[in-house]
Amino acid sequence: MDEKMIYPKEGLQLRKVGKQYMIVEACEDNVNMSDVYSLNHTAARMWERIAQGNCTPDALADCLCAYYETDKDTAAQDVERQLAEWKAYGLIL
């Protein structure tokens, strides 16, 4: 797995509305609701870890293993799949 640092695109924030998590673009106390990305609980945990900084794919896999009963290989595959999707949408650098 590529161990480059992962950074969220500037201005994106994770929001929780009810039981739903979403990534929105926020600027100067306003939220742009034209592009909203819905996340499940697992993806939200991953996003929170990325937002903390100093995050690599391996660190994300470790995070998933710490929260869920899963092995490192499965977690690494899930991380790779989610990161590829976020990269395609331009949400991470």
Disulfide bonds with the S-S distance in Angstrom:
none
